[in-house]
Amino acid sequence: MKKKVLIICANYYKDHSTILKLNAEKFLYNSKIKTKCIYVPGIFEIPVVIARNIKKFDGFVALGCVIKGETPHFEYISRSTFDALMKLSVEYKKPIGNGIITALNNLQAKQRTGLDLSSSKQKEKGKGLEAAKAVVEVLKNDPQSR
């Protein structure tokens, strides 16, 4: 049976999220994984979309970007979102690839997204690809798939 993965893409920083999504989708397509994408306004909305769809998909890829501003908002949003993703993953025993970039500035976000092609810090097309790879690896090791 073909595995299904839901990509949840936060569009607050659309230039970053578009690249994250393209890289994740390409990898999942090449891995013969069926995908669907749902867009949300920001990363804080990602866990509720996963919770609503937890029984319909084998895995999830959470994508988006948060860039630190001058208030503590960055820390609160990032921590609560990451904690919620981990809780969902463990509770439902389903992989959730975390492709949410937390950056101190736009240049750092570009490097981690894969937009800054000149960067030596770029790892094989960024965080979207890394998150998709993580989900596929966990799905491959699922005893129910054997």
Residue pairs with C-beta under 8 A, 6 or more apart in sequence:
2 32
2 33
2 34
3 33
3 34
3 58
3 59
3 139
3 145
4 33
4 34
4 35
4 36
4 56
4 57
4 58
4 59
5 28
5 33
5 34
5 35
5 36
5 57
5 58
5 59
5 60
5 61
5 132
5 135
6 35
6 36
6 37
6 38
6 49
6 50
6 53
6 56
6 57
6 59
6 60
6 61
7 21
7 24
7 25
7 28
7 35
7 36
7 37
7 38
7 60
7 61
7 63
8 37
8 38
8 39
8 40
8 46
8 49
8 50
8 60
8 61
8 62
8 63
9 17
9 20
9 21
9 37
9 38
9 39
9 40
9 63
9 64
10 17
10 39
10 40
10 41
10 42
10 43
10 45
10 46
10 63
10 64
10 65
10 100
11 17
11 39
11 40
11 41
11 42
11 64
12 41
12 42
12 43
12 64
12 65
12 66
13 64
13 65
13 67
13 109
15 115
16 64
16 65
16 101
16 109
16 110
16 113
16 115
17 63
17 64
17 65
19 113
19 114
19 115
19 126
19 128
20 63
20 64
20 65
20 99
20 101
20 113
20 114
20 126
20 127
20 128
20 131
21 37
21 63
21 128
22 128
23 114
23 125
23 126
23 128
23 129
23 132
24 61
24 63
24 97
24 99
24 128
24 129
24 131
24 132
25 35
25 37
25 132
26 129
27 129
27 132
27 133
27 136
28 35
28 61
28 132
28 135
28 136
29 35
31 132
31 136
33 136
33 139
36 57
38 49
38 53
40 46
40 49
40 64
42 64
42 77
43 62
43 64
43 65
43 66
43 77
43 78
43 81
43 100
44 77
44 80
44 81
46 62
46 64
46 81
46 85
46 100
47 81
47 84
47 85
47 88
50 60
50 62
50 85
50 88
50 96
51 88
53 60
54 88
54 92
54 94
57 94
58 94
58 139
58 142
59 94
59 95
59 96
59 97
59 135
59 136
59 138
59 139
60 94
60 95
60 96
60 97
60 135
61 96
61 97
61 99
61 128
61 131
61 132
61 135
62 81
62 85
62 96
62 97
62 98
62 99
62 100
62 131
63 99
63 100
63 127
63 128
63 131
64 99
64 100
64 101
65 100
65 101
65 103
65 109
65 113
66 74
66 77
66 78
66 100
66 101
66 102
66 103
67 74
67 103
67 104
67 105
67 106
67 109
68 74
68 102
68 103
68 104
68 105
74 102
78 100
78 102
81 100
82 98
82 100
85 96
85 98
86 96
88 94
88 96
89 95
89 96
95 134
95 135
95 138
95 139
96 135
97 130
97 131
97 132
97 133
97 134
97 135
98 131
98 134
99 127
99 128
99 130
99 131
99 132
100 127
101 109
101 112
101 113
101 127
103 109
103 112
107 116
110 116
110 119
111 119
111 121
111 122
112 121
112 122
112 126
112 127
113 126
113 127
113 128
114 122
114 125
114 126
114 127
114 128
114 129
115 126
116 122
123 130
124 130
139 145
